[in-house]
Amino acid sequence: MIHASDEVLDDLRRRLELTRWPDDAGNDSYYGVNRVVVQDLVEYWLDGYDWRRAEAEISAYEHHHVEVGGVPVHYMRRAGAGPSPVRPRLAVDLLALVEGRRPARRPRSHGR
């Protein structure tokens, strides 16, 4: 479950409101994002983005932390509703690919 405290959100709001915008003279997006694009984004974060709704949506998922090759990975998962979209045959073929048997490349040599 995630939660940003009111103090953190108030601080973010203050900092966004105090943004000092540079002149955008001559920038045609070659040197970066046009100021007006960033200003529109900041206005959305100030007045349009619902932090609490986003927290609730993200918290509806299971959160997991694993390490892959020494790199920490955070992922979210929510179990699907209804039948599995993966056909059993496809799952077996995927497992075979992972194990290195490669039946998808040479199906006849694997009895298919």
BELQUIZI-V780825 format. One line per field, one symbol per residue. ss: DSSP state (~ for helix, > for strand, _ for the rest). phi: phi as a letter, one per 30 degrees, with the letter a starting at -180 (. if undefined). burial: b if it has 24 or more other C-alpha atoms within 12 Angstrom, else e. Layout:
ss: ???
phi: ???
burial: ???
//
This chain:
ss: _____~~~~~~~~~~~~_________________~~~~~~~~~~~~~___~~~~~~~~~__>>>>>>>__>>>>>>>__________~~~~~~~~~~~~_______~~~~__
phi: .cacdeddddddeedddcecdddcdidcidckddedddddddddddccdcedddedddddcdcbbbbbhicdbcbcbbddcjdddcdedddddddddddjdhdddbdddcic
burial: eeeeeeeeeeeeeeeeeeeeeeeeeeeeeeeeeeeeeeeeebeeeeeeeebeeeeeeeeeeeeeeeeeeeeeeeeeeeeeeeeeeeeeeeeeeeeeeeeeeeeeeeeeeeee
//
